[in-house]
Amino acid sequence: ASLIDHPSCLFQISKKENRLEIKSSQRMLIHFAKEFLSGEGNILKHLGHSCNSYKVVHSQSALDEYDFYVKNISVDLRNGIRLTRVIEILTNNKKRTLSSKLRLPAESRLQ
């Protein structure tokens, strides 16, 4: 059982450098149209016109892919990302306003 709940990701978390990283619905549709639909053009524009201004907006960030699973509470809660999420749970912050201010992934240990 996990101390911190975490929804599953829509896009696959890939660690391989050779693979195309698709982390948004827009990029996925553009890549699909380029590979499988010949002569379609801008599929997002077609969706906007034919589906009553339909907009594709889902995007997956590094925070969405973060593993919040806590195995050892004394060690794992030293991590600032997990600690921030625990504070949000304790303060009933469902909009995750604190987590959205984090820089993830950290560029250096000095941050």
OpenMM code with the backbone's topology and positions (N, CA, C; nanometers):
from openmm import Vec3, app, unit

residues = "ALA SER LEU ILE ASP HIS PRO SER CYS LEU PHE GLN ILE SER LYS LYS GLU ASN ARG LEU GLU ILE LYS SER SER GLN ARG MET LEU ILE HIS PHE ALA LYS GLU PHE LEU SER GLY GLU GLY ASN ILE LEU LYS HIS LEU GLY HIS SER CYS ASN SER TYR LYS VAL VAL HIS SER GLN SER ALA LEU ASP GLU TYR ASP PHE TYR VAL LYS ASN ILE SER VAL ASP LEU ARG ASN GLY ILE ARG LEU THR ARG VAL ILE GLU ILE LEU THR ASN ASN LYS LYS ARG THR LEU SER SER LYS LEU ARG LEU PRO ALA GLU SER ARG LEU GLN".split()
positions = [
    Vec3(0.0842, -0.1187, 0.0000),
    Vec3(0.0000, 0.0000, 0.0000),
    Vec3(0.0877, 0.1236, 0.0000),
    Vec3(0.0444, 0.2230, -0.0734),
    Vec3(0.1228, 0.3451, -0.0868),
    Vec3(0.0682, 0.4522, 0.0068),
    Vec3(0.1591, 0.5269, 0.0668),
    Vec3(0.1211, 0.6377, 0.1535),
    Vec3(0.0655, 0.7533, 0.0711),
    Vec3(0.1218, 0.7720, -0.0475),
    Vec3(0.0829, 0.8826, -0.1352),
    Vec3(0.0152, 0.8257, -0.2593),
    Vec3(-0.1100, 0.8632, -0.2830),
    Vec3(-0.1797, 0.8149, -0.4021),
    Vec3(-0.1253, 0.8853, -0.5255),
    Vec3(-0.1283, 0.8134, -0.6358),
    Vec3(-0.0726, 0.8686, -0.7593),
    Vec3(-0.1466, 0.8068, -0.8773),
    Vec3(-0.2083, 0.8903, -0.9621),
    Vec3(-0.2783, 0.8355, -1.0787),
    Vec3(-0.1796, 0.7791, -1.1806),
    Vec3(-0.2263, 0.6848, -1.2596),
    Vec3(-0.1388, 0.6280, -1.3627),
    Vec3(-0.1247, 0.7263, -1.4788),
    Vec3(-0.0174, 0.7097, -1.5533),
    Vec3(0.0139, 0.8003, -1.6647),
    Vec3(-0.0574, 0.7564, -1.7915),
    Vec3(-0.0923, 0.8518, -1.8754),
    Vec3(-0.1547, 0.8226, -2.0034),
    Vec3(-0.0515, 0.7720, -2.1035),
    Vec3(0.0676, 0.8314, -2.1004),
    Vec3(0.1737, 0.7925, -2.1930),
    Vec3(0.2782, 0.7091, -2.1203),
    Vec3(0.3422, 0.6200, -2.1942),
    Vec3(0.4406, 0.5292, -2.1378),
    Vec3(0.5650, 0.6056, -2.0944),
    Vec3(0.6169, 0.5672, -1.9790),
    Vec3(0.7399, 0.6260, -1.9290),
    Vec3(0.8549, 0.5486, -1.9905),
    Vec3(0.9315, 0.6142, -2.0771),
    Vec3(1.0404, 0.5443, -2.1455),
    Vec3(1.1749, 0.5964, -2.0987),
    Vec3(1.2663, 0.5046, -2.0777),
    Vec3(1.4014, 0.5391, -2.0350),
    Vec3(1.4996, 0.5290, -2.1512),
    Vec3(1.4594, 0.4687, -2.2621),
    Vec3(1.5488, 0.4497, -2.3756),
    Vec3(1.5653, 0.5800, -2.4517),
    Vec3(1.6873, 0.6056, -2.4961),
    Vec3(1.7149, 0.7295, -2.5675),
    Vec3(1.6795, 0.7197, -2.7156),
    Vec3(1.6672, 0.5982, -2.7693),
    Vec3(1.6379, 0.5808, -2.9119),
    Vec3(1.4912, 0.6063, -2.9432),
    Vec3(1.4043, 0.5914, -2.8456),
    Vec3(1.2604, 0.5995, -2.8698),
    Vec3(1.2132, 0.7438, -2.8781),
    Vec3(1.1092, 0.7623, -2.9553),
    Vec3(1.0462, 0.8930, -2.9672),
    Vec3(0.9688, 0.9197, -2.8381),
    Vec3(0.9981, 1.0305, -2.7750),
    Vec3(0.9299, 1.0645, -2.6502),
    Vec3(0.8010, 1.1390, -2.6827),
    Vec3(0.6899, 1.0752, -2.6579),
    Vec3(0.5597, 1.1386, -2.6785),
    Vec3(0.4980, 1.1596, -2.5414),
    Vec3(0.4831, 1.2866, -2.5036),
    Vec3(0.4317, 1.3199, -2.3715),
    Vec3(0.3087, 1.4097, -2.3770),
    Vec3(0.2528, 1.4298, -2.4970),
    Vec3(0.1319, 1.5108, -2.5088),
    Vec3(0.0412, 1.4523, -2.6163),
    Vec3(-0.0866, 1.4776, -2.6028),
    Vec3(-0.1844, 1.4285, -2.6997),
    Vec3(-0.1616, 1.4904, -2.8373),
    Vec3(-0.1236, 1.6164, -2.8412),
    Vec3(-0.0989, 1.6830, -2.9691),
    Vec3(0.0155, 1.6156, -3.0444),
    Vec3(0.1250, 1.5899, -2.9745),
    Vec3(0.2393, 1.5269, -3.0405),
    Vec3(0.2055, 1.3854, -3.0870),
    Vec3(0.1265, 1.3137, -3.0074),
    Vec3(0.0863, 1.1785, -3.0440),
    Vec3(0.0021, 1.1796, -3.1717),
    Vec3(-0.0937, 1.2721, -3.1820),
    Vec3(-0.1782, 1.2819, -3.3014),
    Vec3(-0.0982, 1.3227, -3.4246),
    Vec3(-0.0067, 1.4169, -3.4079),
    Vec3(0.0766, 1.4599, -3.5203),
    Vec3(0.1647, 1.3458, -3.5691),
    Vec3(0.2244, 1.2714, -3.4763),
    Vec3(0.3092, 1.1581, -3.5141),
    Vec3(0.2264, 1.0483, -3.5826),
    Vec3(0.1081, 1.0202, -3.5295),
    Vec3(0.0204, 0.9187, -3.5882),
    Vec3(-0.0192, 0.9574, -3.7313),
    Vec3(-0.0594, 1.0830, -3.7505),
    Vec3(-0.1000, 1.1292, -3.8834),
    Vec3(0.0166, 1.1242, -3.9818),
    Vec3(0.1346, 1.1603, -3.9346),
    Vec3(0.2526, 1.1585, -4.0213),
    Vec3(0.2877, 1.0167, -4.0656),
    Vec3(0.2723, 0.9199, -3.9758),
    Vec3(0.3102, 0.7819, -4.0060),
    Vec3(0.2025, 0.7047, -4.0822),
    Vec3(0.0751, 0.7295, -4.0529),
    Vec3(-0.0311, 0.6429, -4.1041),
    Vec3(-0.1346, 0.7091, -4.1952),
    Vec3(-0.1443, 0.8399, -4.1970),
    Vec3(-0.2440, 0.9085, -4.2786),
    Vec3(-0.1729, 0.9922, -4.3846),
    Vec3(-0.1785, 0.9496, -4.5069),
    Vec3(-0.1084, 1.0230, -4.6130),
    Vec3(-0.1921, 1.1416, -4.6609),
    Vec3(-0.1283, 1.2553, -4.6742),
    Vec3(-0.1947, 1.3730, -4.7269),
    Vec3(-0.2952, 1.4380, -4.6337),
    Vec3(-0.2921, 1.4072, -4.5069),
    Vec3(-0.3903, 1.4616, -4.4120),
    Vec3(-0.3595, 1.6073, -4.3760),
    Vec3(-0.2328, 1.6431, -4.3711),
    Vec3(-0.1978, 1.7796, -4.3312),
    Vec3(-0.2015, 1.7940, -4.1806),
    Vec3(-0.2435, 1.9083, -4.1335),
    Vec3(-0.2481, 1.9370, -3.9906),
    Vec3(-0.3750, 1.8757, -3.9301),
    Vec3(-0.3599, 1.7630, -3.8627),
    Vec3(-0.4757, 1.6914, -3.8069),
    Vec3(-0.5415, 1.7709, -3.6946),
    Vec3(-0.4646, 1.8500, -3.6217),
    Vec3(-0.5216, 1.9303, -3.5137),
    Vec3(-0.6152, 2.0380, -3.5694),
    Vec3(-0.5793, 2.0937, -3.6832),
    Vec3(-0.6650, 2.1927, -3.7487),
    Vec3(-0.7940, 2.1272, -3.7977),
    Vec3(-0.7829, 2.0067, -3.8537),
    Vec3(-0.9018, 1.9348, -3.8998),
    Vec3(-0.9945, 1.8999, -3.7828),
    Vec3(-0.9381, 1.8592, -3.6710),
    Vec3(-1.0199, 1.8294, -3.5528),
    Vec3(-1.0907, 1.9548, -3.5027),
    Vec3(-1.0217, 2.0666, -3.5066),
    Vec3(-1.0816, 2.1929, -3.4626),
    Vec3(-1.1993, 2.2352, -3.5472),
    Vec3(-1.1900, 2.2113, -3.6783),
    Vec3(-1.2989, 2.2523, -3.7681),
    Vec3(-1.4145, 2.1531, -3.7691),
    Vec3(-1.3840, 2.0243, -3.7679),
    Vec3(-1.4900, 1.9248, -3.7841),
    Vec3(-1.5583, 1.8842, -3.6544),
    Vec3(-1.4961, 1.9079, -3.5428),
    Vec3(-1.5532, 1.8625, -3.4144),
    Vec3(-1.5882, 1.9782, -3.3234),
    Vec3(-1.6451, 2.0833, -3.3785),
    Vec3(-1.6894, 2.1983, -3.3001),
    Vec3(-1.5798, 2.2545, -3.2096),
    Vec3(-1.4693, 2.2925, -3.2713),
    Vec3(-1.3554, 2.3529, -3.2011),
    Vec3(-1.2955, 2.2600, -3.0957),
    Vec3(-1.2830, 2.1335, -3.1295),
    Vec3(-1.2231, 2.0358, -3.0385),
    Vec3(-1.0752, 2.0673, -3.0200),
    Vec3(-1.0292, 2.0730, -2.8944),
    Vec3(-0.8892, 2.1028, -2.8657),
    Vec3(-0.8268, 1.9860, -2.7905),
    Vec3(-0.7086, 1.9481, -2.8330),
    Vec3(-0.6333, 1.8415, -2.7691),
    Vec3(-0.5346, 1.9088, -2.6755),
    Vec3(-0.5499, 1.8853, -2.5441),
    Vec3(-0.4714, 1.9628, -2.4483),
    Vec3(-0.3917, 1.8802, -2.3470),
    Vec3(-0.4095, 1.7498, -2.3410),
    Vec3(-0.3418, 1.6728, -2.2362),
    Vec3(-0.1909, 1.6700, -2.2584),
    Vec3(-0.1177, 1.6967, -2.1520),
    Vec3(0.0278, 1.6920, -2.1554),
    Vec3(0.0760, 1.6261, -2.0266),
    Vec3(0.1775, 1.5435, -2.0376),
    Vec3(0.2300, 1.4691, -1.9231),
    Vec3(0.3666, 1.5255, -1.8854),
    Vec3(0.3800, 1.5672, -1.7609),
    Vec3(0.5058, 1.6268, -1.7159),
    Vec3(0.5895, 1.5248, -1.6390),
    Vec3(0.7093, 1.5650, -1.6035),
    Vec3(0.7972, 1.4780, -1.5243),
    Vec3(0.7366, 1.4509, -1.3866),
    Vec3(0.6608, 1.5456, -1.3333),
    Vec3(0.5961, 1.5259, -1.2034),
    Vec3(0.4872, 1.4187, -1.2117),
    Vec3(0.4185, 1.4097, -1.3249),
    Vec3(0.3170, 1.3062, -1.3439),
    Vec3(0.3799, 1.1669, -1.3457),
    Vec3(0.5046, 1.1574, -1.3901),
    Vec3(0.5734, 1.0292, -1.4015),
    Vec3(0.6510, 0.9925, -1.2749),
    Vec3(0.6550, 1.0815, -1.1786),
    Vec3(0.7368, 1.0583, -1.0591),
    Vec3(0.6792, 0.9440, -0.9749),
    Vec3(0.7661, 0.8607, -0.9232),
    Vec3(0.7258, 0.7481, -0.8396),
    Vec3(0.7143, 0.7947, -0.6944),
    Vec3(0.5909, 0.8101, -0.6464),
    Vec3(0.5674, 0.8571, -0.5110),
    Vec3(0.5615, 0.7440, -0.4079),
    Vec3(0.5882, 0.6217, -0.4498),
    Vec3(0.5783, 0.5066, -0.3597),
    Vec3(0.6789, 0.5207, -0.2456),
    Vec3(0.6320, 0.5055, -0.1228),
    Vec3(0.7165, 0.5168, -0.0040),
    Vec3(0.7385, 0.3776, 0.0532),
    Vec3(0.8642, 0.3336, 0.0514),
    Vec3(0.8993, 0.2029, 0.1079),
    Vec3(0.9484, 0.2177, 0.2513),
    Vec3(1.0340, 0.3139, 0.2749),
    Vec3(1.0895, 0.3381, 0.4071),
    Vec3(1.0646, 0.4848, 0.4404),
    Vec3(0.9745, 0.5098, 0.5337),
    Vec3(0.9291, 0.6467, 0.5597),
    Vec3(1.0422, 0.7372, 0.6081),
    Vec3(1.1371, 0.6837, 0.6847),
    Vec3(1.2448, 0.7679, 0.7366),
    Vec3(1.3437, 0.8093, 0.6282),
    Vec3(1.3565, 0.7309, 0.5232),
    Vec3(1.4487, 0.7630, 0.4144),
    Vec3(1.3766, 0.8345, 0.3010),
    Vec3(1.2607, 0.7846, 0.2616),
    Vec3(1.1913, 0.8373, 0.1438),
    Vec3(1.1334, 0.9774, 0.1632),
    Vec3(1.1017, 1.0153, 0.2866),
    Vec3(1.0469, 1.1492, 0.3077),
    Vec3(1.1555, 1.2545, 0.3223),
    Vec3(1.2814, 1.2174, 0.2975),
    Vec3(1.3890, 1.3162, 0.2863),
    Vec3(1.3875, 1.3790, 0.1471),
    Vec3(1.3178, 1.3143, 0.0581),
    Vec3(1.3048, 1.3620, -0.0791),
    Vec3(1.2061, 1.4782, -0.0808),
    Vec3(1.2490, 1.5918, -0.1354),
    Vec3(1.1648, 1.7111, -0.1345),
    Vec3(1.0368, 1.6972, -0.2144),
    Vec3(1.0395, 1.6165, -0.3211),
    Vec3(0.9205, 1.5995, -0.4041),
    Vec3(0.8147, 1.5212, -0.3286),
    Vec3(0.8545, 1.4117, -0.2662),
    Vec3(0.7586, 1.3330, -0.1871),
    Vec3(0.7098, 1.4124, -0.0670),
    Vec3(0.7993, 1.4851, -0.0023),
    Vec3(0.7622, 1.5651, 0.1140),
    Vec3(0.6619, 1.6738, 0.0769),
    Vec3(0.6813, 1.7360, -0.0376),
    Vec3(0.5869, 1.8366, -0.0859),
    Vec3(0.4494, 1.7752, -0.1089),
    Vec3(0.4457, 1.6552, -0.1656),
    Vec3(0.3179, 1.5876, -0.1905),
    Vec3(0.2486, 1.5508, -0.0593),
    Vec3(0.3241, 1.5087, 0.0416),
    Vec3(0.2655, 1.4776, 0.1734),
    Vec3(0.2050, 1.6030, 0.2346),
    Vec3(0.2733, 1.7162, 0.2240),
    Vec3(0.2206, 1.8427, 0.2766),
    Vec3(0.0910, 1.8799, 0.2052),
    Vec3(0.0859, 1.8581, 0.0732),
    Vec3(-0.0368, 1.8867, -0.0011),
    Vec3(-0.1510, 1.7973, 0.0447),
    Vec3(-0.1222, 1.6722, 0.0747),
    Vec3(-0.2266, 1.5809, 0.1227),
    Vec3(-0.2750, 1.6239, 0.2612),
    Vec3(-0.1825, 1.6595, 0.3492),
    Vec3(-0.2190, 1.6995, 0.4858),
    Vec3(-0.2971, 1.8310, 0.4887),
    Vec3(-0.2701, 1.9199, 0.3941),
    Vec3(-0.3415, 2.0481, 0.3898),
    Vec3(-0.4616, 2.0439, 0.2962),
    Vec3(-0.4931, 1.9258, 0.2417),
    Vec3(-0.6067, 1.9052, 0.1521),
    Vec3(-0.5963, 1.9949, 0.0281),
    Vec3(-0.4750, 2.0059, -0.0246),
    Vec3(-0.4480, 2.0872, -0.1434),
    Vec3(-0.4617, 1.9990, -0.2659),
    Vec3(-0.5816, 1.9912, -0.3221),
    Vec3(-0.6090, 1.9018, -0.4348),
    Vec3(-0.5619, 1.9575, -0.5686),
    Vec3(-0.5368, 2.0873, -0.5753),
    Vec3(-0.4915, 2.1476, -0.7014),
    Vec3(-0.3404, 2.1349, -0.7200),
    Vec3(-0.2701, 2.0853, -0.6206),
    Vec3(-0.1247, 2.0642, -0.6244),
    Vec3(-0.0494, 2.1927, -0.6587),
    Vec3(-0.0825, 2.3003, -0.5888),
    Vec3(-0.0175, 2.4278, -0.6172),
    Vec3(0.1285, 2.4288, -0.5736),
    Vec3(0.1637, 2.3546, -0.4690),
    Vec3(0.3037, 2.3493, -0.4263),
    Vec3(0.3870, 2.2670, -0.5235),
    Vec3(0.3359, 2.1521, -0.5652),
    Vec3(0.4092, 2.0647, -0.6573),
    Vec3(0.4336, 2.1323, -0.7908),
    Vec3(0.3412, 2.2148, -0.8343),
    Vec3(0.3564, 2.2806, -0.9644),
    Vec3(0.4708, 2.3813, -0.9647),
    Vec3(0.5171, 2.4228, -0.8459),
    Vec3(0.6276, 2.5184, -0.8377),
    Vec3(0.7639, 2.4510, -0.8315),
    Vec3(0.7662, 2.3190, -0.8234),
    Vec3(0.8931, 2.2468, -0.8168),
    Vec3(0.9603, 2.2420, -0.9532),
    Vec3(1.0933, 2.2424, -0.9544),
    Vec3(1.1688, 2.2233, -1.0778),
    Vec3(1.2055, 2.0763, -1.0858),
    Vec3(1.1482, 2.0095, -1.1822),
    Vec3(1.1686, 1.8654, -1.1944),
    Vec3(1.1891, 1.8307, -1.3406),
    Vec3(1.2903, 1.7594, -1.3762),
    Vec3(1.3986, 1.7066, -1.2933),
    Vec3(1.4946, 1.8188, -1.2547),
    Vec3(1.5583, 1.7994, -1.1409),
    Vec3(1.6544, 1.8995, -1.0915),
    Vec3(1.7750, 1.9013, -1.1854),
    Vec3(1.8207, 2.0205, -1.2189),
    Vec3(1.9336, 2.0319, -1.3110),
    Vec3(2.0665, 2.0114, -1.2403),
    Vec3(2.0729, 2.0443, -1.1125),
    Vec3(2.1954, 2.0212, -1.0352),
    Vec3(2.1568, 2.0001, -0.8890),
    Vec3(2.2515, 1.9535, -0.8102),
    Vec3(2.2252, 1.9303, -0.6684),
    Vec3(2.2238, 2.0598, -0.5897),
    Vec3(2.2610, 2.1726, -0.6490),
    Vec3(2.2650, 2.2997, -0.5810),
    Vec3(2.1300, 2.3684, -0.5714),
    Vec3(2.0295, 2.3158, -0.6394),
    Vec3(1.8979, 2.3795, -0.6415),
    Vec3(1.8270, 2.3611, -0.5099),
] * unit.nanometer
topology = app.Topology()
chain = topology.addChain("A")
for resn in residues:
    res = topology.addResidue(resn, chain)
    for name in ("N", "CA", "C"):
        topology.addAtom(name, app.Element.getBySymbol(name[0]), res)
